[in-house]
Amino acid sequence: MKRVYLDFNATTPVEPTVLDAMLPYFSTEFANAASIHTPGQKARAAVETAREQVAALIGARPQEIVFTSGGTESDNHAIFGIVSSSFTSFTSSTSSTSSRHIITTAIEHEAVLNACQALEKEGVRVTYLSTDREGQIDLEELRRAIRPETVLITIMHANNELGTVQPLEEIGRIAAEADVYFHTDAVQSAGKIPIDINAFRLDLLSLSGHKIYAPKGIGALYVRGGTRLRQLLYGGHHQRGFRPGTENVAGIVGLGKAAEISRNSLAEDAQRVSALRDKLQQGLLHRVPQSRVNGGAAPRTPNTTNLVFPGVEGEALLIALDLKGLACSTGAACSSGAVEPSHVLTAIGLPPEEARASLRFSVGRHTASADIDFALNVVPAAVAQLRELSPTYQKAVAHE
């Protein structure tokens, strides 16, 4: 059976040239990068080359890159690290934490939302900015949310479900004017659209390897020089003390190589995948009655589209498509055995039934035009079949 993968926002395959770059560090070049002997120094040189490659992708200095286990750790380190550094000492007393304030949005990834909610339990105040129907924040609402006790603004660059891109240059200007640290989760934007940490006035940025054709389990946190960031882990003095522990040399080398490839092919990749995304999107809108794009009027990453197919359950549609050989995503999470509607889609104003009827399709570097043709055949047929089985949908059609 033919299988087509359109879920590149969830994860990407490791690029063959990335794997080739990594392989020696699993075997012949296995030394610890903290060792002072010759094999160790060869491993150290490979780590520092990767640091330069990652820094170049976002316009940073190599010494500002801290390697992590992935986007979740990077997000958590940025958020907890900034809040912790604003205390004179670690404490969970309400009198200390209640004077700290964070601003984020209602459509962040759970790595940010859950970190903020954990801090709320310790007394930190959090403002969750709303978005419009396109998933865009209101810059004036952001300005009004800033208080004297605000220590951090954390707003994602590109949304993982919608692909919508926030105006980081304007947000960065507002943060700088207020003298507030600014962090962005760039896990879904790095390698897809240009990033300039100086133009965006970013203090911290998170990215993840497995979204840019590097392996899982490796990521990076950009920390602008002079940023007061508390370390979360304690051990050796690796990575300027920000992240102790023996470095994952093979993973770091893979991330560096993937960053280099992404930087060199960014414009070409964006042009190609956006054409495929648009072909898929327009084809589905034409072939599936009543379908709509979620967040389609906002600037988006070139590879992502999220569509609602009224009258179907997204989970059922996802399974039906998988049985036909097509992999995509609902964006919904399972909680206590029940499928909850996506918090992103409900935050932009979709009623729960439409949020549950939405699917995300994300195109990748290796997606072919024939893959899009396959999707344009199987998705409309699956939607039509599920609508035929839906008494609610049939009743609604009968009353039109």
N, C-alpha and C positions, 0 to 999 in steps of 0.2 A: 504493500500500500504506500502510495506517495505521502510523504509528510512534509508540511510547510510550517516553518517557525516564524511567527510574527509577534514575539514577546521579548524583544531585545531590551526593553526597559527593565524587565525582570532580571535578565542576565544575558551575557554574550559568550560565545565560544572563545577559547584562547586562540589568538592569532598564531598561525604556524611559526612565523618568524619570532614571535614572543616566546613561544615554547622552546624554540632552538636556542634563544639567548639564555633561557633559564636552566636548561639541562645540565651544563657543566657544574652548576652550583648545587646539584643534587649528588654529584659523583666526584669527579676529579678535583673540583675547586670547592670542597666542602668546608673549608676552615671557618672558624669563628671570626667575624669581622672586627672583634674587639681585641684579638690576639696581636702581639707585636712582632711575631715571626713573619717570614716572607709569605707563606700561604695566607696568613691572616691579613696581611697588608694588601694582598691581591684581592681578597674579598672586600676589604675596606674600600679599595679603589672602585670596585664595581658598584658598591652602595653609593659612593659619592657621585659617580657618573649618573646613576639613576636619579639622584637628588637634583642634579642639574637638569636632567630631561623633564622631570615633573615641574620644576620651577619654571622652565621655559614655556610650558603649556599655558601657564596662567600669568606670566609676566612677573614672577617673584624672584627673589634672590635664593640661591640654593640653601643657605643657612637658615632660611625661614620655613623649610619643609621638614615636617616631623612625620615619619612613617608610622602607620597604625594598622590595626587588623581590618579596617574597612570604614565605610561611611558612618555606621552607628557609633563606633568608638570615637571617631572624629567629632561627630555632633555632640556626643556626651561630654567629651573633653572640653570642647569650646564652651558649652553652656555651664557645666558645673565648675570648670576651671576659672571662668571669669567671675561667677558669683562668689566662689570660695575666696578668690584673691581680693575681693572687696571687703572681706572681714579681716580684722586684726589677728584672729585665730579661728580655728575650726570650732563651730558651735551650732547647736540646733535650737537654741533658745529663740522663742518668738520675738523677744525684744530686739534681737540682732537681725534676724532674717526679714522681719516685716518692713524694715527700712530699705529693702532692696526690691527693684522692680525690673521686669523683663517685658519686652514687646515682641510678639511673634504673630503668626496668622493662624486662622482656623483650618487652613488646607496644608499644613506642613506634614512631612513624613512622620510616622510614629516615633522615630528616633529622636525627633525634636519635641513633638507633643508630649510624649511620655516623660521625657526628661523635665520639661517645664511643669508637668503635673506633679512629679515627684518633689520638685522644689516648692510647689504650692503647699504641699503637706507639711513642709518645714517652715511655712510662714512667708515665703517669698511671694510677692504680688506679681501676677502675670496678666497682661492684656493680650487678648486674642483678636487681632484685627479681622474684620469681615472682608469679603470680596464681592465684586459684582458678578453678574451671570457669566462673565467670561473668565472668572478666576483672577481678576486684577484687584489689587488693593487700592484704596483711596489715600493718596499722599497727604491730603489735609487731615484725614483721620489719624494717620501716623504722627503728624506734627502735634495734634491735640493730645495724643496719648503719652507723649514724653513728659516726664516729671523730673523734679530735682534728684529723686532717688533712683532714676532709671540707670541701670548699669550695662544693659545689653539689648541690642536689637538683633534678632535672628530671624531672617526671612529667606526662604529658599529662592534660588535663581530660577529653576524650571521645575514645574510640578510633575511628579512622577506619573500621575494618572491622565492629566490633560495635556501636558507638554507646554502649558502657558508659561511665558517668561515675564518675570517681574522687572520693573525699571530700576535696576540696581544703581545706576549712576545717580538718579535723583534721590533714591533712598540713602545712598552713601553721603550725598551732600547734606541731607537733613541730619544724619547721624553725626557728621563731622561738626556741623554748626552747633549741635547740642553737646558736643564732647562726650559722646556715648559710643562704646565699642559696637562694631558692626560685624556680624557673622552671617555667612550664607552657606546653605547646603547646596553645593554644586554637583551633587552626585549625578543628576540627570542632564546637566548642561555641559560638564567638562568633556571635551573631545567632540562635541556636537556643534557648539556655537562659540564664537570668540569670547574669551575672558581676559580682562585686564584689571588686576587687583588694584592698580593705582587709579585708573579711571573710575572704578567703583568705590574707591576709598575704603576697601575692606581691611579689617583687622584680622579676621579669621575666615577660612574657607575649608570646607570638607569635600573630599572626593573619594571615589571607590574604584578599585581596579577592575572588578568583574563587570562594570558597565562600559568599559572601554577596551574590551578584548584582552584583558590581563586576567590572572587567576582570581578566584575567590579567596578571601582571607587576607587581603592586602589593601591598604588605602593610605591616604595622607591627610594631614591637617596643615594648612598654611597658617603660620603665626607671625604677624608683622613684628619686626624688630621693635622692642620696647613695650610690647603688649604684656600687661600683668596677668599672666595665666598660671594658675596653681596646678601643679602636677597632681594626677589622680592615682598613680601607681608609685610604689617605693621599692627601690632595689639599687642597681648599679647606676652609673652616671652616663648611660647611653643617651644619645640624641639631646645633648645639652641639659640632661636631667628631666626633660619633658616626658620621656617615655622609656623608662628603664626596661631591660630585658634583652636577651640575645636576639639580634636582628634576623629577620626572615630574609636572608640574602637572596635566595632564588625568587621569592615573591617580589621583593623590592626591585630586582633586576627586571622582572617581567613587567612590573608597573612602569618602570622607566622606559623600557622599550615601547610599550603600548602608548605611553604619553608622546614619545617622539613620533611614532607613526601617525597618531591622531593629529598632532600639530602640523605635520607635513601634508596630510591629506584632508584637512578639515574642510576647506572650500570645495574640493572635488567631491568628497563624501556627502556634504550637505546638499549640493546640487543634485546628485544622483538619487539620494534617498527621499528628498522632498518631492521629486517627480514621481517616484513610486508611491509615496504616501498620498499624494494628490490624486493619482490614478485610482488608488484603492478607495479613497474617500468619495470622490465624485461618482465612481462606479456604484458604490453601495447606496449613496443617496438617490441615484437614478433608478436602481433596481429594487430597492426595498421601500415600499410606500410608507410615508409618515416618519421615516428615519431622520434624525437630526444630529448635527455635530455639537458636542459639548465643548465650549470654550473656543470655538472655531474662529471667532472674530478678533481674538487677541494675538499678539506675537507668540509664536510657538516654536519649539524645537522642530527641526525639519523632518523628523522621523515618526512623529506621534500623532495619532488621531483617536478620539474617543467619541463613540456614537451611541445614541439611544435608539432602541428598536421597540417602540411601544407595543404592548400586548404579549411580550415574552418574559420569562424569567431568565436573567443573565446566566445564572448557574446552569440551568437546563440547556441553554444555548451553547454555553462553553463546552459542556459534556458532549452535546450533539456534534459540535465542530471537531472536537478531539477525536471522536469515533470516525469522523470522515478524514482525519489526517491533518487538521489545522490547529495549531497552538496559538492562543491569544490569552487575554486576561479580562476578568471582570472588574478588578480593583476592589472587590468586596472581601471582607474578612469573616471567618467563621468564629462565632462566639457562642459557647455553650450549646453547640449543635445547631444553632440557627444562623442563617446567613444575614448579616447586618448590612444595610445599605452603606455604600462608601461615604465616609465622612467628608471627603472632598466634594463629591457630587451634591450631597445635601447642603453643604456650606455655600455652594454657588446657587442654591435655590431650587434644585430639582426635588419634586416630591419623592418619597421613598420608593413608590412603584416604578418611577422612571429611573431612579438611581440603580435599582435592581435590574433594570432592563438595558443597562449600558455595558458596552464592551470596549476595551482598549486594544488597539492594534499598533504595534511599534515595529518599524522596519529597521533592518540592519545593513551593515556594510556588504554582506554577502547575499542579500535578498535579490532575487532575479525577477524580471518582468513576468516570467511564467508563474512565479509564486503568487503574484498579485492576481493573475488570470485565474489561478486555481481558487483563491479566496473569493473572487467575484462570482464564481460558480457555486461554491458550497454554502456561503453565508446566506444569500437570498433564499436558497432552497430550504435551508434549515429553519430560517425565520418563518417562512411560509408554512412549513410543516407544524411548527410549534403553535402558530396562530390558529391553525385549523383545529388544534386540540384544546384551545383556550375558549371556554364558554363565555368568559368575561369579554374577551376581545371580539368574538363573533357577535355578541349582543350589542357591543358598542358600534360595530360596523353596520349592523342592521338598523340602528337608530339614526344613522347619518343621512 
